[in-house]
Amino acid sequence: MNAFRRLCRLLLPVLLLGAPAVLWAAAPLAPTEAFPREVSTYADPAGAGVWDVLRARASAEPFNLVVTGIFALAVLHTFLTSRIRHWAHVTEERHRARLKLHPRPADQAEGSEPEEVSFGGQMLHFLGEVEAVFGIWAVALGVVIVWDKGLGTAIRYLGETVNYTEAVFVVIIMTLASTRPVLRLAEQGLRVVASLGGGRPWAWWLTLLTVAPLLGSFITEPAAMTIAALLLGKQFYSLKPGLRLKYATLGLLFVNVSIGGTLTHFAAPPVLMVAAAWQWDLAYMFTHFGWHAILGLVLSNAVYFLIFRRELLALQTMPLRADPAEEPVPVWVTATHLVFVGLTVWMAHYPAIFIGAFLFYLAFAQATAHHQSKLDLRGPMLVGFFLAGLVVHGGLQAWWIEPVLSRLGEVPLFAGATILTAFNDNALVTYLATLVPGLGDNLKYAVVAGAVTGGGLTVIANAPNPAGQSILQRYFPEGISPLGLFLGALIPTLLASACFMVF
């Protein structure tokens, strides 16, 4: 009887709220207007400066200020997540204290019902997840679009205009790259390089921050970030280095992965956005970007190694505990995993194909479960949720980004792209650059170089960053501070800027 009453209490709100929702959804949608408004439709004042153009566009479409204001609130939210998680722990502690003072009756103490949890604490935990921030504010954005533009416009924008391919791709490639066979193969290959330094922690540190980011030019940046972060956690962060070194390493990793994917034209998202439009091929990328990236990466690693050399050299390798249950992975299993990884990278722009291939992989993983690690989709799904929310917001920021990019010279454009990247995904910045007519070759180089250079300053600056943060955040008990990440990435960003614009 009690179970029946609980079921009724659960179903009643669903019936009361669900029926009108179904009827509303079944109703025909009104014709939708073009949304977001194309930048070419704005009547910008002739010869006006950036500020005058922005004022004119905001006057012509006041809704621009609303969507950008929501985006600004989302960015601000990312800086407050560590504080929100602290509030969540405080709330749960108070809840547990209340339960001790007022325990449940004895007849309910050992019933089938689960232990009571703090709803407020759980909600604060959710609000404190960095990966959930842009998805949360995308709900607010959807509500204001429905309110101002209509339900049909909101559905058209969220369901058709926004491209979620990159978010889905990151979920799958991150899952494949973190499997036991792929990770063991990567570790064995990188161990050969680290053995040149005796396999000491400092040798692993240099190897993972030099070789792994460059792999991003071939296996994609999300895969390289996943492998580098997992192995850094095992070979470096588990040794409990100092807080300054932890943030310096995190910032260095993010910057190196961002610039390390520019050796080719098919692996880094910001490069993919412009390669076809501007006819940039493999030879162009390596001669114009590749050697600059390698120089910046090596120089940044060397500077940080000199700064933290005493602490790095003092780290002691922890004795490895052999797991008798962990058998070697057969070559054919590893080879099959590499086939799935290669197919996913090859078909990165065709979600129907790489999602279908992933379903075949899940069947293969089940059939070879004794050679696999536990498949945990929580991290990849949260990262995908983060990126999906980011592209939902980012698609509505062209009204102010386009005039900023189109009215700058080479050096100001490089600096502007670097700064904009800190508050937008760098692939969005480079994509918007392709919409600017008559952009010269020097300006094209400046905007892409600036976008990849600034890719480590914040977690939202580059698509693989949320994957790295999701993997490594457990080594930061109080959460990863946006200010700590910014300061850790600042020196490598300045060095990379010099390598791209001076040398």
N, C-alpha and C positions, 0 to 999 in steps of 0.2 A: 504493500500500500504506500509506504513512504517513497519507494522508488517510482511508483506511478505518479505521485504528487510532484516529485522533482521533475519528471518528464513533462508533465503538464505545464509547470512553471517555465520550463525551457522552451516549449513549443509555442506557448501563447504569444510571446513577443514576436516570434518568427512569423506566425500567422497574421498578426495584426499589422506588422510592418511589411511583410513580404508580399501580401496580396496586392496592395497598392503599387508596390515597386514593380511587380510583374505586369500589371495593367499599364503602368507608365512606360515600361520598356517596350511593350507590344504596340504602343501607339506610334503612328508614323512620325518620323523626325522631320522637323522643318528644314527647308533648304539652308545650307550653311554658307557663310561668307568665307572669303579667302583669309585663312589664318594659319600662321602669322603673316602679317602684311609684308609683301616683298619690298626690299629696301629701294628698289628702282622706282617704286610708285610715290616716294616722298618728293615733294617739290622743294628741294633744298635751296636756300637763298644763294644767288650767284656770288662767288668769291667769299663766302662766309667762312669764318673759322669753325673749329670743332664745336666750341660751346654754343655758338649761334645755331649750328646745324642740329645739335641735340635738343635745344630749346624748341626749334621749329618742329622737329619730329615728335617731341612729347606733346606739343600743342595740337598737332594733327591727329595723334593717336594717344590720348591720355592713358589708355590701358597699358602702354609701354612702362610707365612709372610703376604700375601695380605689379606687373610680373617681375620687373627688376628689383622692386622692393622685397618681394617674397624671396627671390634668389639671394639678396643680400642678407636676409634673416637666416636663410639656410646656411650660408657661409659663416655667419656669426655663431650659429648653433654648433658648428663643428669645433669652434674654439672653446665651447662650454661643456663638451661631452665629459671630460674628466671630472669637472665639478658636479655634473649631474650624476655620474656613477658614484661619487662620494656621498651625495644625498641619498642615493638608493641604498647604500650600505647602512647609513645612519637610520633610515626608515625601517629596514629589516631588523636591525638590532633593537629598536624600540618595540617593534611588533613581537619579537621573541620575548622581550622582557615582560610585555603585557600578558603573553600566554603563560609565563611562569607564575605571575600573580593571580591569574584567573584561569586555571586549567579547565579543560572540558570535563563534563560529568563522567563518572566511572563507566557508565554503560555505553559511552561513546568513545572511550579511550582506545579500545582495541577493535573498533568496528571496521567495516570495509572502506569507509571514507578516508581519503588521503589526508595527511597532515595539513592543517590550515596554513596558507601562505599569505604574505602581505601583497595585496593587489597593488597598492601604491608603490611598494618597493619594486615589484616586477615591471610596472609601467615606467618607472624611472630608469631601470636597467635598459629597457627598450629605447627610451629617449636618449640614453647615454651611449648607444651603439653608433659609432661613427658611420658604419656602413648603412645604417637605417635613416640617416638624417635627410638626405635628399629625397628619398621615397616618402618620408613623412610630410615634407613640405610640398611634394608633388600632389598630395591629396588636397592640401590647401589651394594649390594652384588650380587643380581641376575644379574645385568648388567655385572659385572666382571666375573661371572661364565659363562654366555653366551659367552663373549668375549674370554675367555681362554679355556673353556671346551666344548662349543657348546650348542645350544638350547636344544637338547635332554637331556643332562646331567642336565641342570638347571631345566627343567620340572620334570625329574625323582627325583631330590633331593627335590625340593620344594613341589611337588605334591604327592610323594610316600614315600620317606625316612623319612621326618620330620613328627613327630607325634603331631598333634594338639589337641589330646583328652583332655589334661589338660586345655588348653586355653578355649575350648568350655564348658567344665564342669564348670569352674570358672564363665563364663558368666551366665550360667543357675542357679547355686547354689547361686550366689550373687543376682540374680533377685528374686529367691524364698525366700531367707532369709530376704530380705528387704521389703517384702510385709507387709501390715498392720496387718493381722491376726497373722503371725509368730512373727513380731516385738512386738506386744502387749503382746503375750503370754510370750516371753522372758523377756520383761520388767516387767511383773507381777511377774514372778519367781525371777528375780534378785532384784525386789523391796522388796521381803520378806527378802532377805539377807541384803540389805541396810537398812532395817528398824531396824536392830539390832543396828545401829548407829544413829537412829532417822531419817533416810532418808536425812541426811545432805549431802552436796556435797562431803565432804571427805569420807563419807561412800559409796556413789556411786562410787567414784574414786577407792577405795580399792576393792569393789565388782567386778567392771567391769574389773579391771586389775588382778584379782585373779581367779574368777569363770569362766568368759567368755572365757579366753584362754584355760582353761582345758576342756571346752566343745569341743574344736577343736579335741580332741581325739575320739570323738563320732559322731559329726555332720560334721566333716571335718574342717580343718583350714580356708578355704575361708568363710564358713558359720559363723564360730565363729568370724572371723575378721569383717565381715559385721555387725553382730549384735553388737559387742563390739564398733565398730567405730560409728555406728549410735546412740547408747545410750550415748556414751561419748560426742558426739556432743551435744546432747539434755541436758544431766545432768551435764556436766562439761565445755566443750569448750564454750557453749553459755553464760557462766557467765564471760567470758573475763578474764581468768587468765593471769599472766605475761608471757612474751615470753619464758623465761628460763623454766618455769614450763610446758608450752605448748610443747616445744621440748622434755623435759624430759619424759613427759607422752607419747608422740608419740614413742620415742625410746623404752620405757618400754613396750608399747603395742606390738610393732613389735617383740621384743625379747621374751616376754612371750608367744605370739601366736606360735612362732617358736618352743620353747621348750615344750609348753603345749600340743602339738599334739603327744608326744612320749609315752603316757601311753598305747596306743594300736598299733597294727601293720597294721591298715587299713585306717587311716585317714590323716596322714601327708605325703605329696608327697615324701620327702627325705627318709622316712621309707618304703613307698610303693615300691620304686625302688629296695630295697635290701631284703625285708622280704621273698619273695618266693625263691630268689637265695640262701640265707643263712639260710633258715628254721627258721626264727625268728617268734615265735608265741606270743599270748597275754601274757602268763606267762613270757616269756623271756623279752619282752619289759617293763613290769611293774617292774620286779625285777632288771633289768640292767639299765633302763633309767627313768622309771616313777617316782620313789621316788627322784631321783636326780633332775628331772625337777621340781617337786613340791617344793623341798627345795630351789632350785635356784629362782623360781618364788616368793615364800614368802619372801625370804631374800632380793631380789631386791626391792620388794614393800616396805618392812620395812625400808630399807636404804633411799629410795627416800621420803618416808613419813616423816622420821626424818629430812631430809635435807629441805623439803618444808613445814614442819608442820605448821608454822605460816601462810603462805599464804593459805594453804588448809583449815585450821580451820577458817580463816577469810572470806572465800567465803560464800556468802549468797544465799540461794535458791530463785530463782525467782518465784513469784506467778504464779501458773498455770492458764491459761485462758481456761475456759471450752468452748468447741465448741458444741453448741446445735445441730449442724447438724451431729455430730459424734456419732453414735449409737453404742452400744456394738456389738461385732462380735459374731454371734451365734456359739455355740460349734461345730456344725457339719461342719461349714465353716472352722474353725480353724483345726479341725481334718482332713479334706480333704487336706488342705495345708500341714499338717505334713506327710500325706501319699505321696504326691508328693515329698517332701523333702527327706523322707526316701527312696523312690524308686530311686531318682536321686543319692543319696549317695551309695545305694546298687549296682546300675548299672554304677558306675563312670567310669568303663573301657570299657563300651559298648555304644559308642556315638549314634549309631542308635536307641537304646532303650531309653536312657534318653532324646534325642532330640524329639523323637516321643511323649514321656510322657509330655514334655514341651508344645508341640502343644495342647495336650488335656488340659493342665493347662490353656493355653491362652483362650480356649473356656469356661472353668469353670469360669475364672476370668471375662470374659465378661458377663456370665450369672448371676454372683453375684457382679456386678459392684458397687452396692450401699453399699457393705461391704468392698470394696477394696480402696486402695489409687491409685493415678495415676501411671500407669506402665511406668517407665522411664528407657529405655534400654541404654541411652547414656553412663552412668558410667560403667555398666558391659561390654558393647561392647568395650569401650576404654581399659579397663583392659584386656579383652581377646586379643585385638590387641597387647597390650604390651607383653603379655606372648607368643603369636604366634611369634612375631618378635624375642623375646629372645631365643626361642628354635631353630629358624632358624640359628641364629648366634652361639648358644651354641653347636649345633651338629657338628661344624667344629673346635672346640677347643681341641678335644681329643689328638691331636698330642703333645701338650705341658703339658696338665693337667695330663695325664697318667704317664709319667716318673717322674713328681714331686711327685705324690702320692705313686708310687711304690718303691721309693728309700729313704723313710723317716722312722725313728723309731716311736715308739708310741707317745711320746710327740711332736716331730717335725711334725708328721703326723696330730695330733690334731690341732696344731697351723697352719699348712699349709692349712688344710681343712677349718678352720675358716677364714683365709685370702682369700683363693680362693672363698669362698662363698660370700664375699663382692663384687666380680666382676662377679659372675656367679650364676645362680639359684642353690640353695643347692641340689635340686633333681638331677641336672646334675652332680654335684660333687660326690654324692653317687652312681649314676648309673655308672659312669666311674670307681668307685672303684670295682664294681662287675666284671669288665673286667680284673682286675689285678689277674693273677693266683697265687695261693699259699698264699693268704693273711691270716695271722693268726687271731685268734679270738680277741686278744687284739687290733690288727690293725684295724679290722672291727669296733670294738667299738669306737676306736679313731676317725676314719674318719666320722662316723655318728654323734657322739657327737660333733665333731668340726663343722660339717656342720649345725646342728640345732642351735648350740650356736651362730654362726656368722650370723644367719638369720635375725637379726634386724639392722645390721650396715648400709645397703643401701636399697633403694627401690627395687633393682633387686635381693636381696639376697634370698628372699623367695616368693613363688608364691602369697600368700595372701596380701603381702605388697602393691602392686599397688591398690588393692581394698580399703585398709585402707587409703592410701594417697588420692585416688579419692574422698572419702567421707569427709575427714577432711580438705582438702586443702582450703576450703572456709573460714576456721578460721585463715588462714595465709595470710593476704592481699598481701604480697609481694611474695607469693609462698613459698613452703617448701624448705628450703635450705638443700642440701645434707650434708654440713658440720654440720649444726645444728642437723640433724637427727643422724649423726655419733656420735657426742658428747653426744647427749641424750641417745644413746644406748650403749655407751662405758662402763659405770659402770655396768649396768645389764649384759653385755656380759662377763666382767671379773668375776663377781660373779657367773654367770652360769658356766663359765669355771672351777672355783674352785670347784663347786659342782659336776661337772661331772668327774674331774680328780683327786681331792684330797680326797673328802669324800667317 
